[in-house]
């Protein structure tokens, strides 16, 4: 059994010698230690990546906040302009209402004038009729029509 122990010890020595010389990158270092170092390096890289991601996310959050503030201000400016446009439209609507009132008054005046003309046409028709009657009477009495030059 002692031979077996010696054989195992001898094999352990050979394996550790082989490990030390055959693994690249870290000569004379046992495998367990190499894995520990690699694990530490991977942790370091992971932390670095997470730090970069956090920085990028922070920058993105800042840009989003800035963009939101700019958009909010822009929308406020647009709303103010739209309010001014609404006010102008209301003023124009008021002006159009005044113009409509004036046009309606003009229409009423024209209707009154048309009625006056109709009345005058009727009167003129009666005058013409009366003149025709007067001419007929004068002719029946023997009057002569005046000569026109």
Secondary structure, DSSP 8 states (H G I E B T S, - for coil): -HHHHHHHHHHHHHHHHHHHHHSSSSTT--HHHHHHHHHHHHHHHHHHHHHHHHHHHHHHHHHHHHHHHHHHHHHHHHHHHHHHHHHHHHHHHHHHHHHHHHHHHHHHHHHHHHHHHHHHHHHHHHHHHHHHHHHHHHHHTT-------
